[in-house]
């Protein structure tokens, strides 16, 4: 039987454990898998682009388990009453190919993206960061904010979105979360009049905008020494958020850029704007101690996050562990299980005439 986890089951887990706890624990699973990076079969995601969005398949395997995620990205979906991102995924045994888990991944993807962002910031940002600018206040923003509050101790959030109703929603949700005991410390929320106003003096800047375009959400003039930039929104060909001049500082050593999986990031990330010899370090190398992260308090670090299949593998592994431990989800007949595995037709074969008469 295959364990099935739907949105209601994830709501139940979040109610029991709290979103902050789930993301913190999920980050541990992601870190564990990044530290065994070389055990995984990896490839860039397979993407089907259209004028209105993209549909992708994201596979990864560690030799014992295989996982894939189906996910879309359609920026105009909210006007049709649908999420910009929708996803589901499968975790299967490599030895038999049997799917042990079928799960929703729309909510879980938001959690795993934020968990990865915070995990990267723990390794790359200056110690004792307290303030973060959050540019783009859509569906991913609450998760990013809560992950950074819970995992890095952020106490001040500066919010900006061209859509003020999105900022209204984010502020309302964060204040409700904090009032119900979500935050362990006092939280200051500041609504900013512009991107420049939001990032001024911030320790960390997170960009998570949705428009599928080569934008310059952050310009070079906005960047201050020591900032850590968490670039999340630029995640497909032709979609960026950073001024190319910010990245160019990497040639001088003033800025260092880190990515999940370079064969994918060079196509989809901020570094798609740069030459193939532009210096980028994969995050797993920093976590494993094979490469340095931040080299000085004044250096600017950029996590060029596009989302990678290994993170979905980790998220599915975490959900499967959690579902069994918490007794959440149901068992479904996703694939036939037969007394005679070679008699597949027996699953749909009509019963004999005698059996039909008896019925």
N, C-alpha and C positions, 0 to 999 in steps of 0.2 A: 504494500500500500504506500501511496505517496502522501506525505504531510502537506496540507494545504493551508496557507496563511493568507487571509484576505485583509482588507482595510479595517474591518471591525476588529479583527484579532490584533492588529498593530495598535489600534486605539486602546484596546484592553491592556496591552503590554505597557503602553505609555502611561495609562492611568495608574497601573500598579507600581511602575518603576520611576516614572518621570522621564521627560524627554532628555533632560540634561544627563541623567544617569545612563540612559541608553546610548547617547552619543559618546559619552566618556568611555563606556565599555566597548562600544563599536570601534573607537579609535585604537584601543588596545589590540583588538583583533586585526585591524588594518596594519598597525605597526608590526605585529608578529609576522604577518605575511610579507611586508616589505623587507623584513630582516632575512627572509628566506627567498628573496627575489630570484635568485638563480635557479631555484627548483621549478619555476613556473614556465610553462609554454605561454608565450605572449605574442600578441599581434595587435596592430591598430584596429579600431572598430571598423566594421563594414557599414558604410553610410549610403543612404539613398536620398539625395537632395532634390528638392523641388523649389518652385518659386516662393512657396509659402512656408517651408520648413524642412525638416529632415527626420528620417526614420533610420534607426541604427540598431545593429546587433553587436554585442560586446562579449567576446568569449575569453576565458582564462582557465588553465588547468595546472594543478601541482602534481599530477601523476596519480593521485589517489581520488581526487574529486575534480569534476569539470563543472563550470558554471557559465551561464550566459544571461545577458539582460537584453530585453527588447525595450527600446526607449525612443520617444520622439522629442522634437523640439519645434513647436509652432508658436511663434510670438503673438500671433493674432487670435489664438484660441480663446482667451478670456472674453472676447467680444461675442463668441459663440457659446459661452457658458461652459467652456472646457479648460482644464489646466494647460498651461504652456508645455509642461513636461508630464508625460504619463508613462508608466513602466511596469513590467513584471519580469520575473526571472526564475530560473531553474537551477538547482544543484543536483548533480548526478554522480553515481559511483563510476569511476573509470573502469574498474575491473569487469563490470557487467553492463554498464550504460544505463542502469536503472535510475530513474529520477526519484530521489528521496525527498525533494522539496519543490513545490511550486508556490511562489509567493508574489504578492503585490510588491512593487518597488517604487511606486510614485512617492509616497511619504518616506520610505526607507532611503531612497536616493537623496532626498533633501537632507536627511540625517547623516548619511555617509559622506556627502560633499562637505558639509560643515565640520564633521569630525575630522576629515582629512585636512581641511584648512587649518583647524586649530592645532592638530598634530604637527603640521609643517611649521606653524608659527612658533610652537614650543622649541623647535630646533633652530629657527632662523631669526626670530625677532630678538630685540634687546631684552635682557632680563627685566622683570618687574614693570612690564608695560601696563598702563592703566586706562588709556584712551584709544578708542577706535572710531574712525569715520566709516560709515556704512552708506555707500553710494549705490542706489538701486534698492528700493524698499518693497519688492514684490514677494513672490511665494517663497523664495529661498532665504529672505532676510532674517526672519525670526530665528531660524535654525542657526544661521551664522552668528547672530548676536548671542544666543544662549550658549553655543559651544565656546565662544571666546570668553564669555563671562565665567563659565563653569571651569574651563580648562586653563585659562591664562589669568583669571582674576581681573578682567576688564571691569571698571566701575563707571566709566563715562562713555556714552555713545553719542556720536554726532550724526544725525540722519539727514539725507537729502535724496529726493526723487523729483523729477519733473512733474510727476503726477502726485499732487498733494494728498489725494485720497489714499494712495498707497502708504504714505507716511502716517496718515491718520490711523490706518489699520495696524501698521507695525507698532506705533507708539501705544495704541490701545492694548494690543496683545501682550507687549512686553510689560506694561504696567500691571496688567492682570496676573501675568505669570509671576512677577516679582512679589505682588501682594499675597499670593497664595503660598509663599515660602520658597519660590524657585531660586531666588538669588540669595547667596550667603552674606552679601554685604550691600550697603546702600548703593543704589543705582541712579546715576544722573543721566537723563535723556535730554538732548539738546536738538531742537529743530533748526536746521541751517538754511540760509537763504540761497546758497549756491554750493557747487562742488568745492570751489576754492575756500569758501568760508568753513565748510565741514572739515576739510583736510588740514587746515592751518593748525600746526602744533600737535597733530595726532601722532601717536606712537605707531599705530597700525592703520592702514587704509584698505578696506575691502570694497572691491567693485564687483557688483553682481547685477548688471543690466541685461536686458533681454533682447533688444533690437538686433536683428541679423544684419549688421553693417560694420564697416571699418570706421569706428568712432574714435574720438580722442577725449574720453571722459576725464582722464588725467593728463595735464600738460607738464612739460618739464619745469615750468615756473612754479608749479604747486609742490614740487618734491623738496623735502627738507632732509638734511643729513640724519642718518640713523633710522629713517622710516622703514617699516616692513610693509610691502604691498602684496595683498592677497588678491590676485587677479583671477576672478572666477567666471565672469561673463563671456570673455572671449574664448569660445569653445568649438568653433567650426571654421572651415575655410571662408575667408571674407568677413569674419566677425572678430573685431578687436576692440579694446577699451583704452589702451595706453598709447600716448604720443611716442612715435618711433625714437624721438630724441632721448627719451628716458632710457630706453634699451641701449642706445648707442653708448651711454656712459659705461656699459659693460666692457667695451673695448679698452677703456681707461682704467678699469679696476675699481672705479668709484661705486659701481653697481654690480651685484651678482644675481644671476637668474637661475632659478631651480625649477625643475619640471618633474612630472611623474614618469613618462615613458617617451623618450625623445623621438622615435619614429612617428609617433602620433602627434606630439606637441609641435614639431616643426611644420606640420601640415595645418594644424587647427589652432594653435595657441598664439599668444602675443608674438612669439618669435617667428611666426610665418612672415613677418615684415622684414626679417633679417636674412643675411647671407647664410649659407649652409655651414660656414666656419665660425659663426657667432658662438661664443662660449656659453654653454649651458650645462649645469650639473644635475644629474638625476637625484631625486630626494633620497632614494634608498641608500645611495652611497654615503650621504651625510649621516643617516640614521645608523648605518653599520660601521661608521668610523673610517671609511675608506677615502673620504674627501672632506675638506673643511666646509663649514657653513659660513655664518657671519664671521668676518675676520677683524672687524673693529666696530666700536660703538657708532662711528660716523658713517659707516658703509650703509648703502641702501640695498635691501634684499627684496627680491621679487619671487613669489611663488606663482608661476605661470600654470595655473590649474585648469585642465580641460576635462577632468574626470577620466578614470582609467578602469578597465575591466577587472583588474586585480582587486580594486576597492569594492566592486560589486560582489566578487567572489567572497571577500571577507565579510561583507554585510550579510550575504546569504548564509554563510557559515555561522555567523553570530545569531541570526534569526532562527536557524535550525536548532542551535544549542538552546536558545532562550525558549522556543516553543516546547521543546521536550522537557526542559527544567520547570517551566511554568504550567505545563499541561494545556497549552493554548493551540488552537487550530483544529483541523479535522483530518481524517484519513479518507482519501478518495481513490477510486479505481481509474487512475489516469492512463495506465497501460494495462492490457489484458494479462491476467495471471491464470494459467491453464494447467490442468492435470497433465495434458500432453502438449508440451510447448510447440510441437510441430503441427498441431491441428488448429491453426488459427481460424480456419473456416468454421470450426465447431462453435466459435463464439457467436456467429450470426446464422448458423445453419437452422433451417426450420425443424421443428420437432416432428417425430414420426407420426403417421396417420393414427396409429393406436394411441399414442400419447394425446393427440389432439382430440380424439373421441372421448378419452377418459376425462379430459379437462371440461 
